[in-house]
Amino acid sequence: MNSFESQDRGMMKWGGFLLSEHTEYLEEEKKMPKWETPMDQESIFQVLQNIIENRSVAAIQLFKADATEPDPFIEGRIVATEGDWIHVRATEGIRVIDLESIRYIEERGYRKWYK
């Protein structure tokens, strides 16, 4: 390669042109919760059964009335079931959730604080 040829670095060369406020906004946007695809009741019950059997952590997204932005996931262990209600021990305390209000649920593993 002679001195007149240079390798294009793609988007790397434009990174310096972004304002710090814009970069902060992009980072915050990545952290914002996103709407997950709604699950049908049968899928929700199957995932709930796996979570209860494996005693793992549940991540639950609820339906919202205003439907503008989703709330963060409710993460915790299911400690009890009562009719159409489940009791989840989250970081803010025990949350009682109606099964009809669950939009999306997933099973999450343990998060290690060490390597």
N, C-alpha and C positions, 0 to 999 in steps of 0.2 A: 504494500500500500504506500503510495507516495504522499507528499505533504498536502496535496489538493483533495485527496479522498479522505472522508471521515465516516465513521460508523454512526448511524443515526441511533440515538438512545431512546427513541420513542417518547413516551410521556414523561420520562425522567427529567428531560430538559425543561418541561413546562412547570414542574413542581414548585419552583421558586417564585412563580408568578401568582400563586394562590395567596390570598390574604390570610393572616392568622385566624381571623374571625371565621372565615369560610372553612378553614381546616378544622377548627373546633366544632363548627356546626356539623360537618361531615362525620366527625368522630362521635358526637352525641347522637346523631341520627342512626348510626350503627347500633348503639346501645338501646335505642327505643324498642319497646315490644311491638311485634307485628302481628296482624291478624292471621291466625292459622286457619286452614280449611276446616269448616265444620264437619264433625263426625256424626254418623248416625248412632242411634241409641244402642244397637247391637254391638257396634265396635267399641263404644264407650264401656259397656258392661264387660266385654272381653278384656280390655286393658285394665279395668278396675279389678277383675278377678285375678289377673296376673300380678298386679301390684300387691293385693292382699296376700296372695299365696307366697310371694317372694319377700314380703315385708320390705319393699323398696320405697323409694321416694316418688311421690306423684307430683307432676307439674300440671296444673289445671288452669284453663282459660275459660272465663264465663261469658255468657251473652250479656250485652249491655243495652240499655234502652236508648241512649243517645247515639251509640254506634259511630262516634267520631274517631276516637283513639282507644286502643285496647289498654286495659290495666295490665300491670306486670303479672306474670304467672303466680299462682298461689302454689308454693312449693312446701311440701311437708309429708309426713306419714299419716296414713289413714289409721285412726285409733279406734273408731267405732262406726257401725252402720245401724241405722234405725229407720225402718220403712223406706221412704224415698229420700232419706237424708244421709249424708256421710259427714263424719267429724274428722277434720284434718288438723293435725298439730303443726302449725306453721311457726315462723319466727315471732310473729306478733301475737301468738296465742292460739287457742282452739277456734277454728272456723267451722261453722255448720253450713253445709252446701246442699242445696236441693239438686237432685240428679237431673231434673229438667233444665236447669240453668247452665249445665256444663256444655260448652261449645267444643272444646278440644281437651284431651288428656293424654299425657305420655308418661311412660315409666322412665325414671332417671336413676342412674347408679349413684354410688357413693362418691362424694368429692373428697379426694385426699388433700390434706394440707401439707403433705410431705412427699418426697420422691422415693 
